Every structure is written in C-alpha cells, then in structure tokens.
Amino acid sequence: RPSNSASEEKQYKLDFDYETNLPFIKKIEFGGRGTDFSTKGYGYGGYIIDGGTNDYSTADDTVIYTNAVNSTATILSTQTADQTSPTAASAAYTTGYWSTTETWSRAFSNAVFSQAMTQLPDAFYYGGGSLPSTWLYPNFNQVAQYLDTSHFNLNNLTTTTGNDGKTYEQIPYQIQEQTDALYLKFNYEFPLFDYDVVGNFGWRRVHTKTTGTGAQTRSETYAATNGGTSTTYVLSNSIASMTKDYTVWLPSFNVGLWLQPNKLSARAGFAQLMARPRMDYLMPTVSCTTDNSPDANGEFDEPSCSAGNPNLKPYRANQYDLSFEWYPNSDTQLSLGLFYKDIKSFYVSSRTLIGKVDVYGDGVLYNYNTYINGQGAKISGLELTGKTALTWLPGVFSGFGVDANYTYQEAKDVELYSTLDGSPLPFPGLSKSSSNLTVWYDKGPINARIAYNYRSKYLSSAADTSGQPVFKEPTGYLDGKVTWKPGPKGLQLFVEGKNLTKEEEVSTAGDIRLIEQGYFGRRFFMGFTYKY
C-alpha cells in the first residue's frame, strides 16, 4: 500500500521595539507573525464512483483501482509440483486492488518460510517470566522473489482508471492551516513604597483559518452463505470539505517586584490562553460500517462510525499565577508557585464514543466515535521548585548539584461525563501529582546528569469502543547522560541511557480490565559531536 505526501510551510515574523524613556512606560513592543501550512497526500485509495441500482452487488458498480496490491500464495498439501509463477493475474475492479494468485506445494512453502523467517536480534520483553522475550518476523525481500510484484509501483497512486474507461483522481488527504497574529505589549517600571515594580501588559489578536478535504464512506459487511470469508459492500463514497475560521483576542498582564533586594521576589500574572486542536482532528472524514456477520454466538456488532470533527473548538482558558522566589545564596533558588486556570473549553485528544447517531437520516443508529469538546473546568494547584549547586563540597565533589520539582493540581467542575452511566470524569491528561529529581555534575571536562520523572494516573480517553473511560497508570522514568568535553570547541563524547528502570506504560478501563501494556525498552546511546 504505497503512499505519498507533500507538505509546505511558510512563516513570516516582524517585530518592533520602541524605547520611550517615559516615567511609567519604558518600552513598547509590537509586531506580527504568521504561518501558512499545507499538506496533501495519497494513500490507500480507490472508491465507488457509482454504486448502481443494487447496493448489495458489485456487478453494476462503477469503481476505480486502488494503489494497493495483494499477492496471495495458496498452499495445497496434495500439490506435488512447485508453481512459482502466477497462475492467474487480473486487475480486479470488484475487489478494488491488483491481485495475483499462486499455488505452492507444502515442501516448497516450507522452504520459503524457513529462509524468510528471522528472529529479532535483541530481546524485547524483559522480566516476563515464562513469556518469550522475542519472536520471529518475516524477511519480506526473501518472500518477494517468489511472488509476482510487477504491479508493486505508484501507477495508481494519484490518478487511475475506472471500469468505465474514464480517468479519475484518487481521494486526497488535504489540509491547510493559515494563521496570523498581531501583538502589542507595554513594558513598565516604577517605584512604589521603596520597591521597584516591573512588568508588562498587552494583547494578542490571533486569526486561524483551516480547510480540509477527506473521504466519507458507508459500508455493510455480510457473512458468506457457504461459511467462507465475509464480504464488505461499500454503499456510498463521497468527498467532503470543511472550512473553519475564527479570531480571538488574548490579553495578558504581569507584575513583579523585589520584596527583599536580590533575596526575595514576588510575581503575579494573568493571561487568556488558546491552543488549537491538531489539524487532523478537524478533518471531515467519516467511515461508517454496519456488520451483518454474526459471531459464534449468533450476535451482531452494532453499527459504528469513526469520524473527525470539523466543529471542534480550541482550548480556551483564563490563567492566574502567583509565585515567590527566594535566593538564600548565589548557588541556591527556592520557589513556590500557585496557579489557577478557569478553562472555558477543551478537547479530548482521542476519539470518544458520543452515543448513537442517525448519520444518514434513514433510522439506522450508529455508535459515533469522534473528537469532542469539554465545556469547562477549573484547575488549581501549586508548584515547589528547588535548585542548588553544591559548591561548598571539597575538591572534585564541588561540581555536584541538585534540581527538584513537585507539582500538585486538581480539577473541579469538569463538564465531561461517562457515556455508560453519566458519572463525572476527571480532566483529560491531568495527573494530580508530578515530580522530577535531577542530580548533576559539571566540573572540568565532565558533564553528567541522572534524572527521574514521575506522573500519577490520568484519564487518556473519555470512552473506548465499548464506552469505558481509559486511564494511564502512574509512570516513573529514570534517564542518565555523561558527556566528556575538554573545551568549548572540538570533539565531545557522550553516553546516554533511557528508561534505565525498564518502566512500562499501562492503560486500564476500570480496576481489572487491561487495555494496553507497552514496553519501549531500556535504550543506550553512544555518540560524539564536534564544534568548531
């Protein structure tokens, strides 16, 4: 299944500073910036131009080729002669892809598999008890020499022909995002009761325009009457486009002063925030399937749709900050930060089952999975930070230092509810507790650091395909790096380790239902850089 995509991004930026020398306003900053990002791609194409009068037959369909190629080998135990060349090859419009069929004897197929299967060179799953630590994987180049790969090309990637003899364009994946922003900021400074007060205030105007094109597909699956493979009929295909255009104004205000000169400072701030959803979340793509193939118990899966959401709103919030920083000496900093976010809207970064929807207005209800907005939340928390260089230690030990950070936050009034029972859900992606601890060394040619990062459990999806909310379990990662750099220029060598404690990532739905368990390995890197 070949694919091809091309992306282009243009950026511009223009900034001005004006020194006023006024008693209150010391400097004015203003300017603008903009981006124009576009991408267009083709992947597994092919679609129905006209479904004909019979929705459940492909005989009267007007269809086009996809760029996919299927090459099938049939193994027969009674076949004694090795047939290593195709016995049939056709451009199968009805199946939508180029197909070839070959017949191999059991002996020949065993010989192919024995030379094609390769064991992973490294163990993958550590600490799994009796579970295999690795597995076999196929070397496709070894198999390809025995199959017909003459149609493995890009001939039908962007344009192709239909069974009516006409040429059609494949459905592209196409999206463009254009942004422009203007800002105006005033920097001020003035004395107040023997304190020097500094800060700034201003506004940003941000305009965003997003356009996209995608495919909308409706299909039904039926079991074969003879017990064979089920057949999926595409009832309709169409190309849909969307345009989303909005402008927001974002004010901000910051103030700071030294409560004790060079020892204790205080800062406060307010800002309105905005974050755009990913462009592919907004795509007007919809794929709906009705499964009429019963399982072993005679039950049917409910009709379902997977879709983008062109009406998805950006993240919007009012943020308030207050912090105090204390410098007991030139090597140490301690700080306490308090924050509060009044979130007006947010989006969930995974598709969520929103309920049953009559998508086509014909009474068929589909379990509709798409990206959704939450309408509000209030997050409050605190952050403790400490940094110190242990220069008071003797000799070579004076190069050590420690950085530590702890954050606690909680969300209230989250307008997000379980689709199963209506119970309230926590704010997506929000861990109540997170922390990091770094021990570092920087003296002479040696620079080294080892860091531990932890975050507590959080909601990753409001609803999976069964409607259950999905949570990520707590994780803690230990990483380290040692660099040898004899000078600011020249050769530098480093050794780095990732996930030294072999941490896993686990997703669950409820207390006992495991959704996903991922292990990304303990990894080591060696390398060098050269600066001149």
N, C-alpha and C positions, 0 to 999 in steps of 0.2 A: 504494500500500500504506500506508494510514493507520495510525498507532499512537498510543497514549495511555498515559501512565503518571503515577502519583501517588506521591510519597514523603513520609514524615513522620519527623521525628527529635525525640526528647525527650532532654534532658540534665539531670542534676542533679549538684550538687557541694557538699560540706560539708567545711570544713577547720577544724582547731583547733590553736592553738599554746599551749603552757604553759611559762612561764619558771620553771625550778626553783631557780636560784641555788645548786645543789649543787656540790661541788668538782670532780666529773668530768662529770656530765650537766648541760648548761646549758639545754637546751630539748628538749621533747618535742612532736613534730608527729604528728597522727593525723587521719583523716577517711575520706571515701569519695566515690566518683563513679560515675555510671552513665549508660548510653545505651540508648535503645530506637529502633532504626532499622528502618523497614519501607518496602517499595516494592512496588507492584502495577501491572502493565502488560499491555496487549494490543497485539499486533502483527499479523503475517501469520498469521491463524488459519485455522480450518477443519480438520476431521478426519473420519475414518470412525467412525461410531457402531457399525456392524456390517458386517463385510466380506462377509457372505453365505456361501454354501456354496462358491462358486467364487472362489478367491483371485485368479485372473488375468482376472477380468471385473468391470466396474463396473456391470453391469446389475442385479445383486442387492444392491448396496451401499446401506446407509443412511448418507448423508453430509449435511453441512451446508455452507452457504455460507461462504466466507471473506469478508473485507472488501476483498480485492484486486479491482481492475478492470483488464481488458485491453481495449484498443480497437485493432483491427487494420485497417490500410489495405492492400488488395491492389491492386497496380499492374499493369495489363494494357496491353501495347503496342497491342493491337487495339481497345481501348476508346476510342471517339471522344466519347461523351457523358460529361460530368462528373457523377458522382453524389456529392454532398457530404453526403448524409444517409444514415443506416444502412439497409442493405438487409435486415439480419437482426439481431435482438436477442433474447437468451434468458438466462434465469437457469440457467446450466449447472451442475447439481449434479455431473455426471460429471467435469467439468474443475475444479470447485471454485472458480470465480470468475465474476463477471459478465463477459460478453463481447459485443462488438459487432463487426460486420464491414462494411467499406465498400469500394467499388470505385472507383478513380480512374484517369483516363486518364494517359498519360505526360506530356502537356503540363501537365495540372493539377498533378500531383505535382511536376514541376519548378518550377512557380510557387510551390508551398507551400514547397519546400525552399529556394528562393532567398531568400525573405523570412524563413525561420526560422533559417537558419544564420548564426551571428555569430562573428567572430574574437575571441579573447581580447585585451583591450585592451593587455596588457603581455606582454613576452617572458618565458617561463618557464624555458627551458633555455639557460643561457649556456655558452659555451665548448664547444659540442657539434660543432664543425667544420661539416660539411655537413648535420647533422641540423636539422630545423625547430626554430625557437626558440619556436613557439607552434602552436596548432591551432584548428580550428573547433569550436564547440559549439552545440547546438540551443537555440533560444528556445522553450520548450515552450508558452508562452502563445500564440505565433503559430500553433502547430500545433493547439492545443486547440480553437480556434474552428471547425475543420473536422471535428471528431470528436464523437461522442456522449459527453458527460460527465455525463449525467443521473444516473448511478449513482456519481459521484465524491462520496461522502458517508461518514458514520460509522454508517450504519444497521446494519451487521453487525459492528461492532467488538467489542462485549462480549457480546451475545446475538444469536442468529439462529435461523432455522427449518431443519429438515431436510426431505428429500424424503418423510418420513413425516408431515409436517404438524405435528410437535411442535417446541417451543422448547427450545433448548439454550444453555448458556453456552460461550463460546469458551474455549480453554485459556489461562489467565492465566500470566504470568511473575510469580511472587510469592515474596518472600523477606523474612525478618525476622531481625535480629541484636540480641540483648539482652545487655548486659554490665554487670557491677557489680564494683567494685574497692574494697577496703579497704586502708589502709596505716598503718604505724606506724614512725616514724623518731625516733631518738635522736641529738641533736647534742651532741658532746663537745668539750672543750677542757681541756688540762692541760700543765704544763711538764715537760720531760724533758731532762736534761743541758743546761740553758740554752737549749733550743729550745722554742718554743711549738707544740704539736701540736694541730691541729684536724681535725675530720672528722665523719662520721656513719655510722650503720648502722641497718638496719631490714628490713622485709618488706612485700611486697605480695601480697594474695590477689586473684586475678582469676578471675572466673567468666564463661563465654561460652556462650550458647545460640543456635544458628542453626537456623531452619526454612525450608524452601523447597518450592516446587511447580513442576514442569516437565513437558514432554511427552516421551514415548518413542515413537519411530516406526521401523517396519521397512518397507522398500520394495524393489522389484525393478524394474529397467529392461530393456525388451526392444526390439530393433530392429524397425521396421515391415517387413512382408514385401514391400512394394512399393518399398522403398528410401526411404520418407519419414521423417518425424520419429519418433524412438524414443518409446516410451510408458513412463511410470513408474507402477507399480501400488503403492499403499500397502496392505501386507498386514495391518498392525495399528497401532493408535493407542492410547495409554493415558496417563493422568495419574499421575505418580509424586510422592511427597512424601518428605522427609527431615527428620530432626532430629538435630542434633549438639550435645552438651552436655558441657563439661569444665571443670575447675577446676585452677588451678596456683598454687603458692606461689613467689614470686620474692624471694630475699634479696639484699641489697646491702651493701657496706662501702666507705668512702672515708676516706683519711687524707692529710693534707698538713702540711708544716712548712717554715719558712724556714731553709735551711742557712746563708744569709748575709742578715741583715735587709735587706729591700727590694731585694735584688740577685739572690739565687738561691733558688729554691724547688723542692721536690720533692713529687710527688703520686703516690699509688697507689690502685688501686681494684679491686673485684671486684663483679660483678653477674650474676645469671641473667636472660636476656632471652627474650622471647616476642614474635612478630609473627604476627598472624592472616593466613591467605590471604584473597584477595578473595572476597566472598560468592558471586559468580557462578561461581567455580571449584568450589564445593561443590554446585552445583545438580545434581539427579538427571536431567538431560536426557540423552537418548541418541538419536542418529539413525544408523541402520544401513541401508546400501544394498548390494544385490547387482546388479552391472552385467552383464547378459547381452547387451549390444550389442557385437559385435566391432568393432575398429578396422580400418583399411585392410589391415593385415597378418593379419587374422583372429584377433587376440589379444584377450583379455578383461582388464579391470581386476579385481583381486582385491576381494572383498567388504571393506567398510571401515565403521568406526563412528567417530563423533565424540561425545565424552561429557564430562560433568562428573565430579567425583569426590567424593562425599559423605564418603569416608573420608580425605580429605586432612588431614594433620597440620599444626599450626602450626610456624613456625620456632622452634627452641629452641636456646639456646647459653649456655655459661658464658664470660664475658668478663673478661680481666685487663688492667689498664692500668698503665703506669709512665711518668711524664713529668717533665722538668726544664725550668724556665723561668728565663731569665737576662735581667735588665734592666740593661744597661750604662749607660744614662742614661734620663732621663724620656721620651725620644722613641722608644726602641727596645726591642723584645722579640724574643728568640730562644728557640726551644723545640725539644726533642727528645722525641718520644713513641714508646714501644714498646707494642705490643699483641699479645694472643694470644686467639683465640677457639676454644673447643672446642665445635663445632656438633654437637648431638645429632640434629637433624632439620632439613631444609629442604625447600622446594618449588620446582619449576621453573615459571616464570611463563608458559609456553606449552605447548600440548598436545604430548604426546610419544607416538610410536608405541611401545607396550609389548610388541607381539608379536601372535600370533594367539590369539583367544579364542572359545570356543564360547558365544556370548552367550545363545542360546535353548535350549541343550541338545539340539539336533537334529543335531549333527555338522557344521554349517556353521561354518567358522572365519573370523572377521573380523579384519582389521588394525585393532586397537583403539587409538584415539588419545585420550588423556585427560591430565589434570594428575597429576603424580607427585611423590612424596617421594624425596629422597636421605636416607640414613640416618646420615650423619656426615661430618665434615670438620674439619680443624684448620688455622686461618688464623693466620699470624703476619706481622708487618710493623712498619715504622717510619714516622714522620711527622716531617718537618722543616718548621718554620714560622719566618718572619721578617717583622717589621713595623717600619717606621721612618718617621718624619716628618722631612723634610729641612729643618728649621727653621734650620739653620746657613747655608743658602744666602742670598745677598744679596737684599734687596728683594722684589719680587713672586715670585721663584723660591722663597722660603721656604714657599710653600703646597704644594709638591710632596711626595709620599710614595710609598712602595713597599710592597706586601704580596706575599709569595711563599709558596708551599706545595708540598711534594713528598711523595708517599706511595708506598711500595713494599710490596707484600704478596704472599704466595704461599700456596697451599693444598696440604695433604697429606692422604692417607688419605680422599680423596673417594669415597664409595660411590656412584658414578654411572658407568655403562658404556654404550658404544655398542651399540645393538641390532643393528648389522650384523656386527661382528666381536668384540664383547666387550672392546674396548680401553678403558682408563680415560679418562674425560673430565675436564676442569677444572671448577672450581666455577662454576655459572651466574652470569653477571652480574659476575664478578670480573675487573677489569683489574689486571694486575701493577703497572703504573705509572700514576699520575695526577698532574697538577700544575696549578697556576694561578698566574698572574702578573698583578698589577694595579698600574698606575701611576695615581695620583690627584692631584688638585689641589683645594685647598679654602682659598680666601682671598678676602675681600671678598664680592662678590655672585656669584662664580663657583664652582661645584662641578662638577668633571669627573672622569671615570674611564674608562680603557680596560683591558679585562680579556681575557686569553687563557686558555682552559681546555682541557686535553688529557687524554685517556684512551687507554690502549693496547687492543689486541684482547681480546675476551672472548667467552665462549660465551653465545649468546642462546637456543638451543633444543637440547635433547639429541638430538632426531630430528625431521626433517621428514617429509612423507608418504612419502618413499622410504627413511626410516630414517637419512639422513645428518645428522650434527650440523651446526648452523648457527652461524657466528661473525660477530660485528660487527667490522669492520675499525677500525683506530685513527682517531680524530677529534680535531680541534682547532678550537675556535670562538673568534672574536675579536668582542667586543661593545664598544660605547662609548656614553657618555651625557654630555651637557653640560647643566647646569641654571643658570639665572640667577635668583637670589633676593635681592633687595635688602634683605630683612629677614625676621624670623621670621614675620611676618604679611603679608597682601596677596597680590599677583599674583606667580606664579612661572612661568617659561617653560622648556621643555626640548626638546632634540633628541636622538634616540636612534637608534642603528644596531645591527642584529642580523646576525650571520653576515657580517661585513664581508669575509671572505676567500672567500666562496662555497663553504663546505665542503659535501661530500656525505656521506651515510651509505650504506655498502655492506655487504651481508650475503653471505657466501660459504659454500659447503659444499665443503671441500677447497680446493686451491690454484687451480683453474681454473674451478670451477663458480660462476657468479654467480647468486645467489638474488634479490637486490633491490638496486636503486640508487635512492636517494631524494635529491632536492634540494629544500630547503624555502625557498630564496630568500634573497637579501640584502634585508633589510627596513629601512625607515626610518620613524620616527615623529616627529611634532611635536605638542606639546600645551601645556596650561597648567593650573595649579591655583591655587586662591585659598583662602587660610586667613584666618580671622577669629576 
